[in-house]
Every structure is written in structure tokens, then in C-alpha cells.
Amino acid sequence: MSKLMIVESPHKSKTIGAFLGRDYKVIASMGHVMDLATTGKFGLGVDVENDFDASYIPIKGKKKLITDMKKNVKDAEKVILATDPDREGEAISWHLKNALGIKEDQYERVTFNEITKDVVVNALNNPRKIDDNLVKSQETRRILDRIIGFRLSKLMQSKTGGKSAGRVQSVALKLIVDRERAINAFIPKEYWTITADFKDFTAILEKYKNKKIEIKGEKEADDILASLSKAFKIGSVEKKETKRNSKPIFKTTTLQQMASSKLNFASSKTMRLAQKLYEGVDIGSESIGLITYMRTDSERVSYEFVTETKSYIEKKYGKEYVGSVKVPKKKENIQDAHEGIRPTSISRTPESLKSYLTNEEYKLYEMIYCRALASIMASAGLINTTALLLNNDYTFKATGSVLKFDGYLKVYGKFEDQKDTFLPDFENYKSDVVLANEIIKEQHFTKPEPRYTEGTLIKEMESLGIGRPSTYAPTIQTLKDRDYVRIEEKRFYPTDIGYEITDKLQEFFSNIVNVEYTANMELDLDKIAEDNLDNIKVLRTFFDEFEPMVEDAFKKMEKKEAEATGEDCPNCNSPLVKRKGKYGEFVACSNYPECKYIKKEEKAITEIMPCPKCDGLIIEKKTRKGKIFYGCNQYPKCDFASWDKPLDKKCPECENFLVEKKSGIACSKCDYKE
């Protein structure tokens, strides 16, 4: 071995290793290897009084990996740090360089937006050094999140029933709480519509004596109905050709939104599947990355991909289907470090890869592929018709829309609604009068803005400049894990503790836990990355404002009283109360720490079957994190354990017990399946 390449994941190392020759060894760091220590003032791992000097230690479980990587580094002539092409990836490379003792003249830093042979080889031919400004930006974000997270989380744990608070997390929760309160405070307003129903179409009342009409009550609607006849005069008919343009290729937020609405994927699932597609999939004779890097806020497309795709479109669909690339103007808070999310080759169609992908991977890849292909196709052509019908000084409007040329909808139609609405050919009517079958009044009430879904919350966070592509999915997952929100019919509802956390933070930290402050902090992090702002100055300005507020909150914030259970402690007769711990809610003495009584939880035992290894019983159990598994009630004498539910039925082929898997009933030993 003469060259060592380090990437984050084993899957990525396998894919890249297949591209490179024997001169290269590709290993994985398994993500970050170092993180802030929990020593020093407040356990921050940061010396706030000495220019925020950060102390890093190996992440738990990574010491052996670091030792093994050091041996590989020692044997290598050149070390290539090839972690992800973003600030997080830059920081991982920086930590690897320091933790592994890599010398300045011994390493190169390379990045690539897709894992294909040509792109990887091109990156190796254009190496650079670690970008210190990107590292400073990431480190500043990490320190900010550590300070805010540690200090506010401890405050919430001591004063409320909450477990944590955070720089982005708490602002996202506030959006959900504010929306819920706006919904609850909303006062619906009554209004009515009048619709004329004809044989082939409908028309809606819009104007009276050429002025917009609003019908506020039923009496007013009845008066209008009384003045109308079923005979309508055709006033005017206007036909207009319009175009519907395709949308740009996906970025992280739009991918998460579309996967949520069209595929019913949670943002965390979308990113997990996209990671696999990016890192590489075995497609018969080779392993190759199928999409470009999936954490991006850019919608740029490479010249090479555009050229390849235009040629593909012309050959497959015809020259008239070739369009131009649609890329919106760059916004202030967009990093634009690399391309948007697209297939690495337009020739790798979803259908050609279907046998190599899981059902969910296929669905996501198909959507990414079709969006990228459609973004370079011609606009769809529509003929929109508007007809105005007159009846006793009242004007009714009927509209129709017919697809004249499908354009990009030929490949993206399944992901975008487009239904033809036909109107009669009024111009060829023998009479200028049409008769309605009936005229209908209908009552309505105005509605508040809807509760957020995962997709709409991500869209709102992006539009407000809160967080970055890599933070949306974990932020939402944290809100779920902390029980700050519940989900009903795919929409977020704040829980009681979600309200409490938000209200307490707004009472004491309203000038920091808000949209504007959080968005401005993101802009400051961008400026640090661009070497236009000093990171220490940003941290000092923040901490000098934040810490006095925390100290004031510890003194003045009222502590939530623990909920009494109605029982008394058997040891000291003090009331028993409900408390929350690391592994959930428990009942303990209110006289703690003088009395340390904790009520033992009486668990309901679900017996499954006799144990196949001893004379015990298999029962349903839970891990500390609440995951169900099945084990023997004679543990630790018997170590039988299974994630699959055992069944008290024998396999007809080998007579071992059967288990219930997600895919169905199967044997615990052989290949038998029911």
C-alpha cells in the first residue's frame, strides 16, 4: 500500500475501493471520531474564558478504530482525506488529521459530489489542503449548539418536565406552538357561494354589476337565487395558450417535502435512503453511487449532466421535448457549495435498476431521476379557457384547462397533478343562451392556516433561514423523541410539555430563541466560512449576552411541581410523585434526597411459549430504549433471546420453532417459509 484514502462509511469505502487500483487502501472512519469533551465549566468542553478553546476527545467506542487507523497511516506514503463535501465533512477531515497524527506534507484533501469512477479520479487529480475557514464555521456551530444545548437543557430539566432545548430545535418547536395557538384563536367567518350547474360544466358567481361580490349570509344568498333565472347569456369566451415550466432538480428540503407528500416518507427515512443511493449500490458487475450528494441547498446542475441529458431527451422523446435548465437566483442564505440532487447518469433509468434496489430505494430514486430529467425538458403547453355567463346583472365564471403538449409532464406527470377540465365550444353554439340544470347555494367558513406536516415545517424552516440541509431531519426527530409534539394524520400537534418548554423559553430568552436571531446566526456562520467574520468575536458576543440570561432564569424561573400519585411513601409517609428519568417516567418519594425510595414498576408479563433451551418460558421484554425483544424468564441462567417473535409451532421440515418476521412466518433455523 502506498496511498490511504479515508472516507466516512464502509459502504462508501467499498464502492470507491472498487474504482481504485492496488496502490490504494480505502478505509472508513465511521463518521466523526472526535467530539467536544464534557469537562470544564458547565461541562461544556470549551474554555469560555480563553477564546473558547475547545477540548476534543475520542467518541465513545472509537478508540480502537483510531488506533487501527493510525497503523494504516504509518504504513502509507500519502493519506487522502475524502470525507463529505460540506462543513461537517471538512471538520471530520480536520479531526482525523489531528487524531491520527498526520503530517502536513503527508496528506491531501479531496471532495466529490458523486461516487463514480471518473469523478473520484478527477478529484484525486485536483487535491487541496483542509479549508480552515470551513472548519472554524463548523466548530463555531458545534460550540454554539453545545453551550445552548447544555445550559438550556439543564435549566429545563431542573425547572420543567422537559428534557432538552436547543438553538434550532426550540425555534422549530415555537413554530409548531405558535401555529397551534393561532388555530385555536381563529374565529371563522361565514360566507356563501352560488354555483350554476350545467350539463357539461359548472360556473361560479363572481360579480354583480361588474363588481366583486361577497355573500356573507344565507338571506343574501336566497335573495340572489330569487333574482336568477336558469337561462344564462354567453358574455365572452377567452382562450389563452400558457406554459407550465418544470421545477429545478431537488435540493435537500424539496426532496424531503416531496418524499413526505408523495411517498409518505419521514424526513429521517428519506435521508437514510438517499445516503445509501449516494454511497453506492451493487448493480451486477459494479458498485456505484446512483445520486449526487444529498445534503445541499443548491439547485445547480453540471454542464456535463445537462449535455448528456439533452442528448438523451432528444433520442428518446424527440427534439421538441428538449428544454433549458431552470435554476432560481441564488438567495442570501444559500451556501451553493455543490450541485443539487440528481442521478449520476441519466442512462441509469429507474426501471433498469429496479432489481438491484429495495422497493423504498426504487421509489426515491425514481422520483429523483424523473425530477432531474424533467428539469431539462420543455415546458408543458396548456390551453386555458375562461367563459363569462350573464344573468340579471350577475356574472358567473367558468374555467377550463386542456393539455396541448405534455412536455416535461411526460416523465414527471405522476408526481404533479394535471387534469384536463373541458368547456363546451361556446363559439359554435346555435344560441347565445345556455340553460342551467340547477343553481346551488353553499355555506362555507374561512379556515386558519393548517398545522404543519414534516414537509411544510421543513419548507417553513428553510424559507425563514433556520438550520441547514443536514439539520432538518434530526431536528424534527428530536422533537418527536422528546415528546414535545405528537403526530395525528401526518400533522404536528404540540404536547403539554411542548407548550411549557416554549413558554418558559420565551419568558426568559425571547431575544435569542426566535426566528430572526437563529437565521442571523446562520448568516454569521456563512461569513465565517467565507473568512469575512471572526469566529471568536461571534462566540464572545453571543456568550456575553446569553450566560447572564441563563443565570437569571435559574434564579427566577418557577419550578414545576411534581405530580402527586395520591399514594404515600412506605418509608417516610411523604407523598409519592411522578418523576422523569433517563429511561422514562417513574414514581418516587417527594422527600428526595432525604428519602431515596423508588417504587418498583410492576410489569405485565406476556408469556409466549416454552423456552427451547431450558425449562423456562419465553416472555416479551423491552430494551432500555423501549425496543421489544423475546427472552427467557430464567435469564441470566438461560441466555435465549430473539428479535423475532417465537411461535409455539414447529417447522414441518426441521422441527425447530417458527418465528413471526415482518415478511411472514418462517423457521428459526432453516429456509422454510409459510
Number of C-alpha atoms within 10 A of each C-alpha: 12 13 18 22 25 24 23 22 15 17 19 25 21 19 22 26 18 14 17 14 8 10 10 19 20 20 21 19 20 13 15 18 22 22 17 19 16 16 13 12 11 12 15 21 22 23 15 18 9 8 13 17 13 17 16 17 15 18 14 9 9 16 14 10 14 19 13 12 20 17 11 18 23 14 14 20 12 20 25 25 27 26 29 21 18 21 20 20 22 26 24 26 29 21 19 22 18 12 18 17 12 17 11 10 9 13 23 19 22 24 22 19 22 25 25 23 17 11 15 20 15 13 17 17 10 12 16 15 13 19 15 15 22 23 23 21 26 23 19 21 19 15 21 19 16 20 24 23 20 19 21 22 18 18 23 23 16 16 18 20 19 20 21 22 28 22 23 25 22 24 24 24 25 23 18 25 24 14 20 21 12 15 15 10 10 13 12 11 10 13 16 16 19 20 19 22 17 15 11 8 15 18 20 19 22 19 16 17 10 10 10 10 14 15 16 16 14 16 10 13 20 12 10 16 14 9 11 15 13 16 15 21 17 20 15 13 16 10 13 10 13 15 16 15 19 25 19 23 27 27 22 26 27 19 22 27 24 20 22 20 16 14 16 15 20 21 24 16 16 24 21 14 19 24 19 16 24 26 26 23 20 15 16 9 6 11 21 24 25 27 26 25 28 27 23 24 25 24 23 22 21 11 9 9 18 18 11 13 22 21 14 16 21 15 12 10 13 11 14 13 22 23 20 14 20 17 14 11 7 13 9 9 19 16 16 14 14 20 22 26 32 30 27 21 17 20 11 12 14 20 9 10 18 16 12 13 16 11 11 14 17 19 18 21 24 19 23 24 26 24 24 27 25 29 26 26 29 24 24 19 19 18 16 21 20 16 19 20 24 20 18 14 12 19 24 23 20 19 19 17 20 17 20 15 17 18 25 26 24 15 16 21 14 12 15 10 8 13 9 13 13 14 18 13 9 15 11 8 11 7 10 13 16 16 14 18 13 12 17 13 14 11 14 13 12 11 11 15 11 13 18 20 21 24 23 19 22 27 18 16 20 20 11 14 20 28 21 20 18 17 14 25 21 14 20 21 15 16 21 15 12 14 16 26 23 15 14 9 6 16 17 24 19 25 15 12 17 23 19 19 24 24 15 18 23 16 12 17 17 14 15 19 23 20 21 15 16 20 19 14 21 19 18 21 24 21 17 23 22 12 15 12 16 16 22 15 11 16 18 15 10 14 17 11 12 17 14 11 15 18 12 11 19 18 9 10 18 12 14 12 12 14 13 16 12 8 13 16 20 12 10 14 12 16 17 23 22 15 17 15 9 9 10 10 10 15 20 24 26 24 16 11 8 9 14 14 18 15 14 9 8 6 7 8 10 12 13 17 17 17 20 15 12 14 12 17 18 26 20 20 20 11 9 10 9 10 9 15 16 20 24 27 21 15 11 8 10 15 12 17 17 15 15 17 23 28 18 13 13 14 19 11 10 13 13 15 18 24 23 15 14 9 8 9 17 21 24 23 13 13 10 14 13 9
